Amino acid sequence: MDNLPTLIESMASNHGIRSVTRATFPSGATALKHYHTDYRETFRVHQGELTLIKGDKKYTIKEGELSPTIEMHEVHTYKNSSKDDVIADIILEPGHRGCELANIIFSGIVKDDRLGEVSARKGYNMFWIAFYEITNTIPTGIPWILYSLLKFFHGRKKIDAYKVTLISKYIS
């Protein structure tokens, strides 16, 4: 449970300026190529080395370093290529309420021992569709096509109802 994302600074405490989450990225952790339209994103590494790819440039962010800022609409991905955990702060500017809620939801999923269930089909299920929408994460390439097809298949009403269920269950 120590590896759960932790909100370090909430937008509620700084007039919406930023949200900061401390996260642990286990060995092999990676994100699909994606972008955001609501905020810029920066990583501050506390332990290990995080690889960031934004656009066509690759960066290795080491302990104590701050990554280049990922601008809105800038396609990026990140991964932990090492054998050890990476601990980093994810800094969103301006702050993003959906990402703050997502931390709580994700922690609740883990505490309920449902991570295996929501991880099924490698991120192409109702949970991840809702999670991407809540966090303003827009995949690119083939993942975007699959994501779009699943959104169409499930339908707007069902997806919105599922988001309400997640928020109702995990946000006190």
C-alpha positions as CSV (number, residue, x, y, z in Angstrom):
1,M,0.0,0.0,0.0
2,D,3.0,2.3,0.4
3,N,3.2,2.6,-3.4
4,L,-0.2,4.3,-3.8
5,P,-0.3,7.8,-5.4
6,T,-0.3,10.5,-2.8
7,L,-1.6,14.0,-3.3
8,I,1.2,16.3,-2.0
9,E,-0.3,19.6,-3.0
10,S,-4.0,20.2,-3.9
11,M,-5.3,22.9,-6.2
12,A,-7.8,23.6,-3.4
13,S,-4.9,24.9,-1.3
14,N,-3.2,27.2,-3.9
15,H,-6.1,28.8,-5.8
16,G,-5.9,26.2,-8.7
17,I,-2.3,26.9,-9.5
18,R,-1.1,23.3,-9.5
19,S,-1.7,19.7,-8.4
20,V,1.2,17.7,-7.2
21,T,1.0,13.9,-6.8
22,R,3.9,11.7,-5.6
23,A,3.8,8.4,-7.4
24,T,5.8,5.2,-7.5
25,F,6.6,3.7,-10.9
26,P,7.6,0.1,-10.6
27,S,10.1,-1.5,-12.9
28,G,8.7,-1.7,-16.4
29,A,5.9,0.8,-15.8
30,T,5.0,2.7,-18.9
31,A,2.3,5.0,-20.2
32,L,0.7,5.0,-23.6
33,K,1.6,7.9,-25.9
34,H,-0.9,10.5,-25.0
35,Y,-1.5,14.2,-24.4
36,H,-3.6,16.5,-22.2
37,T,-5.6,19.6,-23.1
38,D,-6.3,21.0,-19.6
39,Y,-2.8,21.2,-18.1
40,R,1.0,21.2,-18.5
41,E,2.9,18.3,-16.8
42,T,6.3,18.1,-15.2
43,F,8.1,15.3,-13.3
44,R,10.4,15.8,-10.3
45,V,12.3,12.6,-9.7
46,H,13.1,11.7,-6.0
47,Q,14.4,8.2,-6.5
48,G,15.7,6.4,-9.6
49,E,15.6,7.4,-13.3
50,L,12.5,8.1,-15.3
51,T,12.6,8.1,-19.1
52,L,10.4,10.8,-20.7
53,I,9.7,11.0,-24.4
54,K,8.0,14.1,-25.6
55,G,7.7,14.7,-29.3
56,D,10.7,13.1,-30.9
57,K,13.1,13.9,-27.9
58,K,14.1,11.4,-25.2
59,Y,15.1,12.6,-21.7
60,T,16.5,10.7,-18.8
61,I,15.4,12.4,-15.6
62,K,17.6,11.4,-12.6
63,E,17.2,11.7,-8.9
64,G,16.9,15.3,-7.8
65,E,16.1,16.5,-11.4
66,L,13.1,18.2,-12.9
67,S,11.9,17.1,-16.3
68,P,11.2,19.5,-19.2
69,T,7.6,20.7,-19.0
70,I,5.2,18.9,-21.2
71,E,3.0,21.5,-22.8
72,M,-0.8,21.1,-23.4
73,H,-1.4,19.1,-26.6
74,E,2.2,17.8,-26.6
75,V,2.3,14.0,-27.2
76,H,4.4,12.2,-24.6
77,T,5.1,9.0,-22.8
78,Y,7.2,7.9,-19.9
79,K,8.6,4.7,-18.6
80,N,10.8,3.2,-15.9
81,S,13.4,1.1,-17.7
82,S,15.3,0.2,-14.6
83,K,15.0,-2.8,-12.3
84,D,14.2,-0.5,-9.3
85,D,11.2,1.7,-8.5
86,V,11.1,5.3,-9.5
87,I,9.5,7.8,-7.1
88,A,8.5,11.1,-8.7
89,D,6.2,14.0,-8.2
90,I,3.8,14.7,-11.1
91,I,3.2,18.4,-11.2
92,L,0.2,19.6,-13.2
93,E,-0.3,23.3,-13.9
94,P,-2.9,24.6,-13.6
95,G,-4.2,22.1,-11.1
96,H,-6.6,19.5,-12.2
97,R,-9.5,18.3,-10.0
98,G,-10.1,15.2,-12.1
99,C,-6.5,14.0,-11.6
100,E,-6.8,14.7,-7.8
101,L,-10.0,12.6,-7.8
102,A,-8.3,9.9,-9.8
103,N,-5.6,9.4,-7.1
104,I,-8.3,8.7,-4.6
105,I,-10.2,6.4,-7.0
106,F,-7.1,4.5,-7.9
107,S,-6.1,4.0,-4.2
108,G,-9.6,2.7,-3.5
109,I,-9.4,0.2,-6.4
110,V,-6.1,-1.1,-5.0
111,K,-7.4,-1.2,-1.4
112,D,-10.4,-3.1,-2.6
113,D,-8.0,-5.6,-4.3
114,R,-9.6,-4.8,-7.8
115,L,-6.4,-3.8,-9.6
116,G,-6.2,-7.1,-11.5
117,E,-9.8,-6.6,-12.6
118,V,-9.3,-3.1,-13.9
119,S,-5.9,-4.0,-15.5
120,A,-7.5,-6.7,-17.6
121,R,-7.2,-6.2,-21.4
122,K,-4.2,-3.8,-20.9
123,G,-6.2,-0.6,-20.3
124,Y,-9.0,-1.2,-22.8
125,N,-12.0,-1.5,-20.6
126,M,-14.7,0.6,-19.0
127,F,-12.5,1.6,-16.0
128,W,-9.7,3.0,-18.2
129,I,-12.1,4.8,-20.5
130,A,-13.6,6.6,-17.5
131,F,-10.1,7.1,-15.9
132,Y,-8.7,8.7,-19.1
133,E,-11.7,11.0,-19.3
134,I,-11.5,12.0,-15.6
135,T,-7.8,12.7,-16.0
136,N,-8.0,14.4,-19.4
137,T,-5.6,11.8,-20.9
138,I,-6.1,11.4,-24.7
139,P,-4.2,8.4,-26.2
140,T,-2.7,8.7,-29.7
141,G,-2.2,6.3,-32.6
142,I,-3.7,2.8,-32.5
143,P,-4.6,3.1,-28.8
144,W,-6.7,6.1,-29.7
145,I,-8.6,4.1,-32.3
146,L,-9.3,1.3,-29.8
147,Y,-10.2,3.8,-27.1
148,S,-12.6,5.5,-29.5
149,L,-14.2,2.2,-30.6
150,L,-14.7,1.2,-27.0
151,K,-16.2,4.6,-26.2
152,F,-18.6,4.1,-29.1
153,F,-19.4,0.5,-28.1
154,H,-20.1,1.4,-24.4
155,G,-22.0,4.6,-25.2
156,R,-21.9,8.0,-23.5
157,K,-24.6,7.2,-20.9
158,K,-23.0,4.1,-19.7
159,I,-19.5,5.7,-19.4
160,D,-20.9,8.7,-17.6
161,A,-22.9,6.4,-15.2
162,Y,-19.7,4.4,-14.5
163,K,-17.8,7.6,-13.7
164,V,-20.5,8.6,-11.3
165,T,-20.3,5.2,-9.7
166,L,-16.5,5.4,-9.3
167,I,-16.7,8.9,-7.8
168,S,-19.6,8.0,-5.5
169,K,-17.9,4.9,-4.2
170,Y,-14.4,6.3,-3.6
171,I,-14.7,10.0,-3.0
172,S,-16.0,10.7,0.5
